[in-house]
């Protein structure tokens, strides 16, 4: 029985490979301020009580209230403050009050905010393309399922249960998917979420993400979408930010990179899986896209992986 088609959003999250890093509870009192300019990993925050003001790199300032959830898949810096932030001379660093517990602001000030905050990493060999398909910041309100998932992540982090690592990885994947599909697509910048809100383009995107072993063309994708070639091309480019075949080639290269690191497939098998009729055609396309032949690229990234694990 053939596998059920994988939806594009799930396939992107699967290739990103989110892995847990830190989960903490934060209590903020009085006038407080926290700033990070060296963010290495993505993060989320669920506001349990109170309010906060957050400014993420290149994004508009957002007021967060109880029940709000924010997720930032990639950013170098952000600031988060009380509604009335303290003067710079009075800034205090976060203070760890216990395992996974942090305080912001003075110890004796009135309670202003409680939040659950998490950081994770992506184990994809090249995150740039995949992250470019997602919004830079996801902010949603009143989604009880999201808050329940965050609480489950934090409970699982605190308790040393069997299969804890696998459970956290699956919860993070579900948390990301739930956050992304809760996000209002009509406000999205060009990218995958915006494309998926268009039923015509959604059909073509399913074709791209599930037909890596077969040939694709603008004509076949336009037929799948039920549009003329010219209308499909312009509609796709406006919604996704790239031309259809450019998107398809980039996606296939992302799949190829993932397969090359699995160590259990030959280059010929990978070439077939990502829609190339010969190893030479695949190697030429891969080298043009990545700047290295498939074997050399895989050797370099496997060495990096082995060094990170050592």
WOFENBEL-V956399 format. One record per backbone hydrogen bond with DSSP energy under -1.0 kcal/mol. NH is the residue of the N-H (numbers start at 1). CO is the residue of the C=O. E is the energy in kcal/mol with one decimal. If there is no record, write none. Layout:
# WOFENBEL-V956399
nh=[NH NH]
co=[CO CO]
e=[E E]
This chain:
# WOFENBEL-V956399
nh=[11 12 13 14 15 16 17 19 21 22 24 25 26 27 28 29 30 34 36 39 43 44 45 46 47 48 49 51 52 53 54 55 57 59 62 64 67 68 69 70 71 72 78 79 80 81 82 90 91 95 97 98 101 102 103 104 112 113 114 115 116 117 118 119 120 121 123 124 131 132 133 134 138 140 142 147 148 149 150 151 152 153 154 155 156 157 158 159 161 164 167 168 169 170 171 172 173 174 175 176 177 178 179 180 181 182 187 188 191 192 195 196 198 202 203 204 205 206 207 208 209 210 211 214 221 222 223 224 225 227 232 233 234 235 236 237 238 239 240 241 247 248 249 250 251 252 253 254 255 256 257 258 259 260 262 270 271 272 273 274 275 276 282 283 284 285 286 287 288 289 290 291 297 298 299 300 301 302 303 304 305 306 307 308 309 310]
co=[7 8 9 10 11 12 13 121 119 119 117 100 115 102 113 104 110 80 78 76 72 118 70 116 68 114 114 112 64 81 62 79 77 56 54 52 47 65 140 45 138 43 36 55 34 53 32 87 88 103 101 101 98 25 95 27 28 28 49 26 46 24 44 22 42 19 17 16 127 128 130 131 71 69 67 143 144 145 146 147 148 149 150 151 152 153 154 155 159 161 163 164 165 166 167 168 169 170 171 172 173 174 175 176 177 178 184 185 239 133 191 192 195 198 199 200 201 202 203 204 205 206 207 211 217 218 219 220 221 222 228 229 230 231 232 233 234 235 236 237 243 244 245 246 247 248 249 250 251 252 253 254 255 256 259 266 267 268 269 270 272 271 278 279 280 281 282 283 284 285 286 287 293 294 295 296 297 298 299 300 301 302 303 304 305 306]
e=[-2.0 -2.0 -2.2 -2.6 -1.8 -2.0 -1.5 -2.9 -1.5 -1.8 -3.2 -3.1 -3.0 -2.6 -3.1 -2.6 -2.7 -2.5 -2.4 -2.4 -1.6 -2.2 -2.3 -2.7 -2.4 -2.6 -1.5 -1.5 -2.1 -2.7 -2.7 -2.8 -2.1 -2.6 -2.8 -3.6 -2.8 -2.4 -2.7 -2.4 -2.5 -3.0 -2.0 -2.3 -2.7 -2.7 -2.1 -1.9 -1.5 -2.7 -1.7 -1.2 -2.4 -2.5 -2.9 -2.7 -3.1 -1.7 -2.1 -2.5 -2.4 -3.0 -2.0 -3.1 -1.6 -2.5 -2.0 -1.4 -3.0 -1.7 -1.1 -1.5 -3.0 -2.4 -1.0 -1.7 -2.4 -2.1 -2.4 -2.1 -1.9 -2.4 -2.2 -2.4 -2.6 -2.0 -1.8 -1.5 -1.6 -1.2 -2.4 -2.5 -2.1 -2.4 -2.6 -2.4 -2.0 -2.5 -2.8 -2.6 -2.4 -2.9 -2.3 -2.5 -2.6 -1.2 -1.5 -1.7 -2.3 -1.6 -2.0 -2.3 -1.3 -2.9 -1.4 -1.2 -2.7 -2.3 -1.6 -2.3 -2.6 -1.3 -1.5 -1.5 -2.3 -2.6 -2.0 -2.0 -1.9 -2.4 -2.8 -2.6 -2.1 -2.6 -2.9 -2.3 -2.2 -1.9 -3.1 -1.7 -2.6 -2.5 -2.6 -2.2 -2.6 -2.4 -2.2 -1.9 -2.3 -2.6 -2.5 -1.7 -2.4 -2.5 -1.5 -2.2 -2.7 -2.0 -2.2 -1.9 -1.6 -2.9 -2.0 -3.1 -2.3 -2.1 -3.0 -2.5 -2.1 -1.8 -3.3 -2.2 -2.7 -2.5 -2.4 -2.1 -2.2 -2.6 -2.1 -1.9 -2.3 -2.7 -2.3 -2.1 -1.8 -1.4]
